[in-house]
Amino acid sequence: MGSTAVIYNPQKVDKARLQIAVDRALSQSGERRATYLPTTDSSHGHLQARSALEAGNTLIIVAGGDGTIRAVAEVLAYTDVSIGLIPLGTGNVLARNLGVPLGSLSRAALKAVRGENHRIDLGRVTLERADGSSSSHSFAVMAGLGLDAKIIMNTDDDLKRKLGWVAYVEGGLRSLPVRFERMDVSVNGHPVRRFKLHSLLIGNCGFLPGNINLMPDAQLDDGLLDIATVGPRRVWNWIDFWNRVTWVNFLRGRVVGASELADFTANVKTLGNLSGKSIEVNPLHEVDVQLDGDSFGQIIAARFDVLPQALSIRL
């Protein structure tokens, strides 16, 4: 086993507690103590990951939320370095979808050190802005355009630390009134379809806190990105939406005929699902965008591509 580095968010965990859990897990595997690299306001994981990679570490443990994981994963894509996860963020969406223990430093650290390596896909997006600039970023969980990104932008960071993912409800209220966006979407180079919606979500996995599943067919290693178009028109459409993303999806695979019934009664204007290897999005107006829970401002166009088997995760 090679050397280990731990990239951690000091605002979300006490280093002493983290070090006890990780060093104990390492000692059980006969490895020396790890190097600890805290994130900063100017670097949420990129520089730390590059430093750990250049130092020859073969395991990098990320103790933080989805945003920290995203920053590290962007550097480690298509390398031989494995990532171990100690989830500490608000949503911990990637950890939830991978079955990583939540709320226990010791259990998560043990899995991060002694687990087996599994490769998962990443998403890659190029964002274009009204001033002519563009930028490219990787993401592990989900990108959101429209209302979804606006809620994240309006959610108070202090409230997130106190209430966890429930704070997004307050962010949603601050985003009212809800308005429709129109976006032209092309999947795998096929003809453009225009959608009238509140949010367009493009993700690698779909299971969210609160037992919500927006993309029931999404898998982290299937070589595809999944799409959810969210566009309820009336109050009863919102009721239908919440039913479908909660208990209806819960029944899929558990009750005979539940999947067929859900598909037969689905209103694609309320919630539609697609998938593909490449997705081009052209909103008719500037829209907000988020990647793995971090706001990336407003854009006028975006292209998404899947990066198959890009990242090695210790599970």
N, C-alpha and C positions, 0 to 999 in steps of 0.2 A: 504494500500500500504506500502511495506517495504522500507528499506533504499536504497539509490542509490549511486553508485560509478561511476566516469567517468575516463576511461583510455584514455589518449590522447597523440598524438605525438606532442611534443613541436616544432618540426621543421616544422610542417605543419599548425599550428594554434596558434594564440595568446591566452593565457589562459584567459585574461580579457574578450575578445570578446566571447569566448566559455562559460565562466561562466555566462555572462549576458544572453545568449540564453537559457542555461540549467536551470538556477535558475528561469527564468521567466516562463518556461514551468512547472517546478516543483511547483511553487507558484500557478499556475492555477489549479493544482490538489490537493492543500492543503498539499503538502509535504514539509518537511524542505530541506535546501540546501544539495547538494551532497558533497561527498569527491572526491577530484581530485588527480589522480595518473598519473604522466607523465612517458612515456616510456624512456628508456635510450639506449645507445649504446650496453650495455651488456644484456639488457632485453627488447625485443620488445613487451612485453605484458604478458608473462608467469608469471613472479613473481608478477606483479601487479594484475593479475587475481586471483592468489592464495591468495594474501593478502586480496583482496576484498571479496573473497569467505569465508575465515576464519573469517572475520569481520561480517559476517552474512548479507551482502547485497543481496537483492532479485532482483535488477535490476542493470545491469552493462552496461553503455553506452560507446561505443567504438567510439572515434573521431580519425579517421585515415584512412589508406588505407587497401587494402585486406590483406597485410602482417600482420598488427596489428590485424585485425579481426581474421586471422588464428591462431595467437598465443593465443589469448584470448579464441577462440572457442575450442582449444585443451584442455584447462583446464576445461571448463564448459560443455563439452559433457556429456550428460545423468545426468545432475543436474537439479534442479528445478529453477535455476536462469535464468532470461530472459536477452537477449542482445538487446540493442537499438543501432541503427547505425546513426552516423553523418559522412557521407563520405567526406574524405579530400584527398584521394590518387590520383595517376596518372590515374588509370583505373577505380577504383570503380566498379568492375565487379559485385560483389555480390549485391551492392546497386542498380545497374541498373536493374538486373534481378528481384529484389524484389520490384521495383517501389519506392524506397526511394528518396525523393527530393534531387537533386544535386545543389550545389551552393548557398544554403540558410541554414545558421546555425539555424535560428529560426524555419523554417518549419521542418527541420530534427529533431531538438530537441523536438518539439511538438509531432511528430509522435513517437519518441523514448520513450517519457514519457507516452503519453496518448493512444497509439495504442493498438491493441489486440495481444495476443500471438499466434504465429503460429510455429509449429515444422517443421524443415527442416532436410534433410539428411546431413551427412558429409562423406567425403572419408577418408580412412586410408591406408597408404602405408608403407611398409617395404622396405627399400633400402639396397642393398648389394653392397659393394665396393671391389675393387681389392685387398686391403690389408687384406681382411677377416673380416672387421668390418661391422656392420649393425646398422641401426637406424630406428625408426618408428615415423611417423608424421601424424597428421590430416590435412585436407584441406577442404575448403568450396567451392572453385570455380573450379579450374582446375590444373591438373598436365601436364607438357609437357616434352617430351624426344626428344632430337635431336636438330634440327635447332631452334625451338621455345625457348628452354632453352638457346641455345647459343646466340640468339639475346638479351635475357634479361641479360645475363652475360656481353655482350658487350655494353649495353646501359649505358650512363653516367648519374649518379644520379643527378648532377647539371643541366644537360640538361632536365631531367625529371621534375625537379621542375620548370623550366622556360617554357617548351613547353608542358608539360603534356604527354599524350599517343603518340603524334606525334614524340617524341624523339625516339620511338622504330624503326622508319624508319631509323634513323641514325645508330642505333644499328644493323639493318638488313644489311645495306651497309657495316658495319665493319665486318660482319660475312661472307661476300663473300670470295671465291667462295662457292656456295651451293653444298653440296655433299649428296649422298644417304646413308642412314643407312639401315641395314637389321636387323629385329627384329622378334623373334619368340613370338607369342602371343596366349595364351589360355584363353578362356572366359568360366567361370562357369565349369571348368574342362574338357571341350571338347577338341578334338584333336588340336594340335598346328598348327597354320597357320603362314607361313613366309611372312612378308611384306617388300617390298622395298620402302622406303619412306624418306621424309625429316624430318617430325615431326610426333610423335605419341602423341595425346592429350587424356587425360582421365579426364572427368569432371562431375560436378554436375549441371552445367548450361552452355549454349553455346553462349549467346548473349554478344558481345564484343563492345568496343568503335568503332565508325566509322560505326555503323549499320551492323557489321559483325556477322554472326551467323554460327558457325562451327558445331553445334549440334542441328538442328531444333527440334528434339523430346525430348531434355533433359528437365527434370523438377526437381525442388529442393526437391520434397517430394514424388517421385515415388518409392523409394527403389531400385533404379538402378544407376549405373555409366554409362555414355555414352562415346563412343570412336570415335575419328576422326582420320583417317589415311590420311595424306597429302603427296602426292607423284607425283606431275606433272612432266612429262618427257620432254616436249617441250614447247616452248613459247606459242603456242596456248592452251596447257593444263593449263598454268597459267592463261590465259584469261578466260578459262572455269571455273577454280577454283574461281576466283574473282567474276565472274558472279553468280555462285551458292551460295556463302556465303554472297552476298549482295542483289541485287534486286530480284533474283529468290526466295530466302527464304522470302523476304519481301512479295512477292505475294502469298505465301502459306497461305491458309485460307482466303484470301481476294478476290481472283479471282477463279471462278469455273474452275476446271480442271488443275490449276497451279501445284498442288502437284503431280498429276498423270503424267503430262508432265515432270516435273523436275525429277521424279524417272525414267521415261522411257528413258530419254536422259542422265542420269548420267553415268559418267565414274568413276568406283570405284577405278581405279588406280590414278586418280586425287584426289578424295576425297571419302573416304568410311566411313560409320557410322555403329557402332555396339553398343550393350549395354549388361550389365550383372551385377551380384552381386559381382563377384570376377574375377579379371584379373591378369594373370601372364605374365610378360614380360621379355624376355631374349635376349638382343641385342648381336649380334655377336662380337661387339667390345664395349669398354667403350663409354658411351654417357653422355652428359650433361643432368641434370634434374632440373626442376623448380617446385615449388609449390606456387600457388597463387601469382605469380610474383616475388618470391624470389629464387635466385639460391641456389641449394643444391649440387653443385659439379658434379662429374662424378660417374656413377654407372655401375655395370655389370649385375644387375638383380633387379627386383622390383615386389612386389605383392600388388595389390590394392583390398580393400574390402569396400563395402558400409556400413555405420553406419546409419541404418534407423531411422528417427525421432529423431536424436541425440541432436539437438540444438533448444532451444526456442528463437524465434526472435520476437521483438515487432514491429508490423507494423500497 
